[in-house]
Amino acid sequence: MPAAETLNLLLELPDPVDRPALLAARLAARISRGMGGRKVDVLLSPPNLEPRPIHDIALREGRLL
């Protein structure tokens, strides 16, 4: 059985985030557990963080869920 692809999530948040790396890691772990251990990468986009090129790629190539 082939390994499942990594689920990449961009979360646009309405409120500032104090510790974005910690929040992203916690969300990824929780979602991964809920999906039977599937690998999950979480990218956050709160108003207090400067967008990076990866945000543009995610918005351009991703699917709205």
N, C-alpha and C positions, 0 to 999 in steps of 0.2 A: 504494500500500500504506500503510495507516494506521500511525502510529508506535505502538510498543508502550507500554503503560502503565508507569509507574514501579513497580518492585517495592519494597515497603516491608517491611523485616524488623525485628522486635523480637527481640533475642537476650538471653535471661536467662542470666547468667553466674554460676557458683558462687563465683568468686574475685574479690577486689577488682581494680580496674583503675586504674593510675597515671595514664594519659593517655587518657581515654575518647574524646576528639574525634579524636585521631590514630589510635587503633585503629579507630574507626568509619569513618573516611575510607579507611584502608588496606583494610579488609574490603569496603567498598562498591566500591572500585576493582577489587579482585581478582575479586569476584563479577561485576561489570559486564563485565570482560574475558572471563570464562568464559561469559557469556551473549551474546556478540557485540556488546557495546556498549550493551546495554539499561541504562536509568537505574535505579540502585539507591540507596535510602536505608536506612541502618542506624541503628537506635536500640538503645542498649545499656542493660541493666538489671543492673548488678553490685550486690553488697551494700553497697558503700561510697558509692553515689550515691543522693541523695534522689529518689524517684519524682516525676515531673511529670505534669500532666494528660494529656499526649500518651501516656504509658505506659498510663493507664487506657483511653484511646480505643483504643489498639492491642490491648489485651487484650480489650476488649468487642467490637470490630468485626472483628478479625483472624481468620484461620484457623490452626489448629495444623498445622504441617508436620512 
